[in-house]
Amino acid sequence: MDQVTKDTAARPEDGCIVYGMFMESCRWDYEAHQLADPVPKELFSEAPCLWLKPVYEKPPTDPATVYESPLYKTLARTGTLSTTGHSTNFVLFVEIPTDKPQSFWILRSAALFCALKF
């Protein structure tokens, strides 16, 4: 299967293709099509293109097959609203296929980011 990039991604009929995000403490394995351990000494890796498709009443996904990765605007994982208690930097959870349990990635603080501080 070919790697989908921002240049080769076809415009979806529903939803949108998002690219330009980064992964910390993990990487995308393009051959196995799942989350993998990062390359040694690599702090951040480029996240694959994601198809964000709205779904009404989505059935629950088996937690053994996906990691619900948090997506943040920036590297700062802080900033809480006084009204709701939610982080102002948090965007959404992204379900990423994996062959490891969620606790494996949580202990590594694996996450997605919209921008790096460089």
MIDOSE-1310 file (N, C-alpha, C; in nm, 2 decimals, decimal comma, always signed):
residues 118
mdqv	+0,08/-0,12/+0,00/+0,00/+0,00/+0,00/+0,09/+0,12/+0,00; +0,06/+0,22/-0,08/+0,13/+0,34/-0,09/+0,11/+0,44/+0,03; +0,21/+0,51/+0,06/+0,19/+0,61/+0,17/+0,11/+0,73/+0,11; +0,01/+0,77/+0,19/-0,07/+0,89/+0,15/+0,00/+1,01/+0,21
tkdt	+0,02/+1,11/+0,13/+0,08/+1,24/+0,17/-0,01/+1,35/+0,13; +0,02/+1,47/+0,18/-0,07/+1,58/+0,15/-0,08/+1,61/+0,00; +0,02/+1,56/-0,08/+0,02/+1,58/-0,23/-0,06/+1,47/-0,30; -0,07/+1,35/-0,24/-0,13/+1,24/-0,30/-0,27/+1,21/-0,25
aarp	-0,31/+1,28/-0,14/-0,44/+1,25/-0,07/-0,55/+1,31/-0,16; -0,65/+1,23/-0,19/-0,76/+1,27/-0,27/-0,86/+1,34/-0,17; -0,93/+1,44/-0,22/-1,03/+1,51/-0,14/-1,14/+1,42/-0,11; -1,17/+1,40/+0,03/-1,27/+1,31/+0,07/-1,41/+1,37/+0,04
edgc	-1,51/+1,28/+0,03/-1,65/+1,33/+0,01/-1,70/+1,39/+0,14; -1,66/+1,33/+0,25/-1,70/+1,37/+0,38/-1,58/+1,39/+0,47; -1,58/+1,49/+0,55/-1,47/+1,51/+0,65/-1,36/+1,59/+0,58; -1,24/+1,58/+0,63/-1,12/+1,64/+0,58/-0,99/+1,57/+0,61
ivyg	-0,89/+1,59/+0,52/-0,76/+1,53/+0,54/-0,67/+1,64/+0,61; -0,61/+1,59/+0,72/-0,53/+1,68/+0,81/-0,38/+1,64/+0,80; -0,29/+1,73/+0,78/-0,15/+1,69/+0,78/-0,07/+1,80/+0,85; +0,06/+1,77/+0,87/+0,15/+1,87/+0,94/+0,15/+1,85/+1,09
mfme	+0,10/+1,74/+1,14/+0,11/+1,72/+1,29/+0,24/+1,64/+1,32; +0,27/+1,64/+1,45/+0,39/+1,57/+1,50/+0,35/+1,47/+1,61; +0,43/+1,37/+1,62/+0,42/+1,27/+1,73/+0,54/+1,27/+1,82; +0,51/+1,26/+1,95/+0,61/+1,25/+2,05/+0,61/+1,12/+2,12
scrw	+0,72/+1,06/+2,15/+0,74/+0,93/+2,21/+0,68/+0,81/+2,14; +0,66/+0,83/+2,01/+0,61/+0,73/+1,92/+0,63/+0,77/+1,77; +0,60/+0,68/+1,68/+0,61/+0,71/+1,54/+0,51/+0,62/+1,47; +0,48/+0,66/+1,34/+0,39/+0,58/+1,26/+0,47/+0,49/+1,18
dyea	+0,44/+0,36/+1,18/+0,50/+0,26/+1,10/+0,42/+0,24/+0,97; +0,48/+0,29/+0,86/+0,41/+0,29/+0,73/+0,39/+0,15/+0,67; +0,48/+0,06/+0,71/+0,47/-0,08/+0,66/+0,36/-0,16/+0,74; +0,36/-0,14/+0,87/+0,27/-0,22/+0,95/+0,13/-0,14/+0,97
hqla	+0,13/-0,02/+0,93/+0,01/+0,07/+0,95/-0,04/+0,07/+1,09; +0,06/+0,10/+1,18/+0,02/+0,11/+1,32/+0,13/+0,19/+1,40; +0,10/+0,22/+1,52/+0,19/+0,30/+1,60/+0,31/+0,21/+1,64; +0,43/+0,27/+1,65/+0,55/+0,20/+1,68/+0,64/+0,28/+1,77
dpvp	+0,74/+0,21/+1,83/+0,84/+0,28/+1,92/+0,91/+0,38/+1,83; +0,95/+0,49/+1,89/+1,03/+0,59/+1,81/+1,17/+0,54/+1,78; +1,23/+0,60/+1,67/+1,36/+0,57/+1,64/+1,45/+0,63/+1,75; +1,56/+0,56/+1,78/+1,65/+0,61/+1,89/+1,70/+0,75/+1,86
kelf	+1,70/+0,84/+1,96/+1,74/+0,98/+1,96/+1,65/+1,07/+1,88; +1,53/+1,02/+1,84/+1,44/+1,10/+1,76/+1,33/+1,15/+1,86; +1,33/+1,28/+1,89/+1,23/+1,33/+1,99/+1,09/+1,34/+1,93; +1,08/+1,38/+1,80/+0,95/+1,40/+1,74/+0,96/+1,34/+1,60
seap	+0,84/+1,29/+1,56/+0,83/+1,24/+1,42/+0,71/+1,30/+1,36; +0,71/+1,30/+1,22/+0,59/+1,35/+1,15/+0,48/+1,25/+1,16; +0,36/+1,30/+1,19/+0,24/+1,22/+1,20/+0,19/+1,20/+1,05; +0,13/+1,08/+1,03/+0,07/+1,06/+0,89/-0,05/+1,15/+0,87
clwl	-0,09/+1,16/+0,74/-0,21/+1,23/+0,71/-0,33/+1,16/+0,78; -0,42/+1,24/+0,84/-0,53/+1,18/+0,90/-0,66/+1,22/+0,84; -0,75/+1,13/+0,82/-0,88/+1,16/+0,77/-0,98/+1,18/+0,89; -1,02/+1,30/+0,91/-1,11/+1,33/+1,02/-1,25/+1,33/+0,96
kpvy	-1,33/+1,23/+0,99/-1,46/+1,20/+0,93/-1,56/+1,20/+1,05; -1,66/+1,30/+1,04/-1,76/+1,30/+1,14/-1,85/+1,18/+1,13; -1,88/+1,12/+1,25/-1,97/+1,00/+1,25/-2,07/+1,02/+1,36; -2,19/+0,99/+1,33/-2,30/+1,00/+1,43/-2,32/+0,87/+1,50
ekpp	-2,31/+0,87/+1,63/-2,33/+0,75/+1,71/-2,23/+0,64/+1,67; -2,10/+0,67/+1,68/-2,00/+0,57/+1,64/-1,99/+0,46/+1,74; -1,99/+0,33/+1,70/-1,98/+0,22/+1,79/-1,85/+0,22/+1,86; -1,84/+0,17/+1,98/-1,71/+0,17/+2,05/-1,61/+0,09/+1,98
tdpa	-1,48/+0,13/+1,99/-1,37/+0,06/+1,93/-1,30/-0,02/+2,04; -1,26/-0,14/+2,00/-1,19/-0,23/+2,09/-1,06/-0,16/+2,14; -1,05/-0,14/+2,27/-0,94/-0,07/+2,33/-0,80/-0,14/+2,31; -0,81/-0,27/+2,28/-0,69/-0,35/+2,26/-0,63/-0,32/+2,12
tvye	-0,70/-0,26/+2,03/-0,65/-0,24/+1,89/-0,62/-0,09/+1,86; -0,65/+0,00/+1,95/-0,62/+0,14/+1,92/-0,57/+0,21/+2,05; -0,49/+0,32/+2,02/-0,45/+0,40/+2,13/-0,52/+0,54/+2,11; -0,59/+0,58/+2,21/-0,66/+0,71/+2,21/-0,56/+0,82/+2,24
sply	-0,49/+0,87/+2,14/-0,38/+0,97/+2,16/-0,44/+1,11/+2,17; -0,39/+1,18/+2,28/-0,44/+1,32/+2,29/-0,37/+1,40/+2,18; -0,44/+1,50/+2,12/-0,38/+1,59/+2,03/-0,39/+1,73/+2,09; -0,27/+1,79/+2,10/-0,25/+1,92/+2,16/-0,21/+2,03/+2,06
ktla	-0,25/+2,15/+2,08/-0,21/+2,26/+1,99/-0,06/+2,28/+1,99; +0,00/+2,29/+2,11/+0,15/+2,31/+2,13/+0,21/+2,21/+2,22; +0,34/+2,21/+2,24/+0,40/+2,11/+2,33/+0,36/+2,13/+2,48; +0,31/+2,25/+2,52/+0,27/+2,27/+2,65/+0,14/+2,19/+2,68
rtgt	+0,14/+2,10/+2,77/+0,02/+2,02/+2,80/-0,06/+2,08/+2,91; -0,04/+2,20/+2,94/-0,10/+2,27/+3,05/-0,20/+2,38/+3,00; -0,26/+2,44/+3,10/-0,36/+2,55/+3,07/-0,50/+2,50/+3,09; -0,56/+2,53/+3,20/-0,69/+2,49/+3,23/-0,79/+2,61/+3,23
lstt	-0,91/+2,58/+3,19/-1,02/+2,68/+3,20/-1,08/+2,67/+3,33; -1,11/+2,79/+3,39/-1,17/+2,79/+3,52/-1,31/+2,74/+3,52; -1,38/+2,75/+3,41/-1,52/+2,71/+3,40/-1,54/+2,56/+3,39; -1,46/+2,50/+3,30/-1,49/+2,36/+3,27/-1,38/+2,26/+3,33
ghst	-1,26/+2,32/+3,35/-1,15/+2,23/+3,40/-1,07/+2,16/+3,29; -1,12/+2,18/+3,17/-1,05/+2,12/+3,05/-0,93/+2,20/+3,01; -0,83/+2,14/+2,95/-0,71/+2,21/+2,91/-0,74/+2,30/+2,79; -0,69/+2,42/+2,79/-0,71/+2,51/+2,67/-0,62/+2,47/+2,56
nfvl	-0,52/+2,38/+2,58/-0,43/+2,34/+2,48/-0,47/+2,21/+2,41; -0,57/+2,13/+2,48/-0,61/+2,01/+2,43/-0,71/+2,03/+2,31; -0,70/+1,95/+2,20/-0,79/+1,96/+2,09/-0,89/+1,84/+2,09; -0,84/+1,72/+2,08/-0,93/+1,60/+2,07/-0,85/+1,48/+2,09
fvei	-0,91/+1,36/+2,11/-0,85/+1,23/+2,11/-0,85/+1,17/+1,97; -0,74/+1,11/+1,93/-0,73/+1,05/+1,80/-0,70/+0,90/+1,82; -0,79/+0,82/+1,76/-0,77/+0,67/+1,77/-0,67/+0,63/+1,67; -0,55/+0,58/+1,72/-0,45/+0,53/+1,63/-0,43/+0,38/+1,65
ptdk	-0,43/+0,30/+1,54/-0,41/+0,16/+1,55/-0,28/+0,12/+1,61; -0,28/+0,02/+1,70/-0,16/-0,03/+1,76/-0,17/-0,18/+1,80; -0,06/-0,24/+1,82/-0,06/-0,38/+1,87/-0,02/-0,39/+2,02; -0,01/-0,27/+2,08/+0,03/-0,27/+2,22/-0,09/-0,21/+2,30
pqsf	-0,10/-0,24/+2,43/-0,21/-0,18/+2,51/-0,19/-0,03/+2,53; -0,30/+0,03/+2,57/-0,30/+0,18/+2,59/-0,20/+0,22/+2,70; -0,19/+0,13/+2,80/-0,10/+0,17/+2,91/+0,04/+0,18/+2,87; +0,08/+0,10/+2,77/+0,22/+0,11/+2,71/+0,25/+0,25/+2,66
wilr	+0,15/+0,31/+2,59/+0,17/+0,44/+2,53/+0,15/+0,55/+2,63; +0,06/+0,53/+2,73/+0,04/+0,63/+2,83/+0,16/+0,65/+2,92; +0,23/+0,54/+2,95/+0,35/+0,55/+3,03/+0,46/+0,62/+2,96; +0,46/+0,62/+2,83/+0,56/+0,69/+2,75/+0,52/+0,83/+2,72
saal	+0,40/+0,87/+2,76/+0,34/+1,00/+2,73/+0,33/+1,03/+2,58; +0,30/+0,93/+2,51/+0,28/+0,95/+2,36/+0,16/+1,04/+2,33; +0,19/+1,14/+2,24/+0,08/+1,23/+2,21/+0,11/+1,29/+2,07; +0,01/+1,36/+2,01/+0,02/+1,43/+1,89/+0,02/+1,58/+1,92
fcal	+0,08/+1,66/+1,83/+0,09/+1,80/+1,85/+0,07/+1,87/+1,71; +0,00/+1,98/+1,71/-0,02/+2,06/+1,59/+0,10/+2,14/+1,56; +0,18/+2,18/+1,66/+0,30/+2,26/+1,63/+0,41/+2,24/+1,73; +0,53/+2,25/+1,69/+0,65/+2,24/+1,77/+0,70/+2,37/+1,81
kf	+0,77/+2,39/+1,91/+0,82/+2,52/+1,96/+0,97/+2,53/+1,91; +0,98/+2,56/+1,78/+1,12/+2,58/+1,72/+1,12/+2,71/+1,65
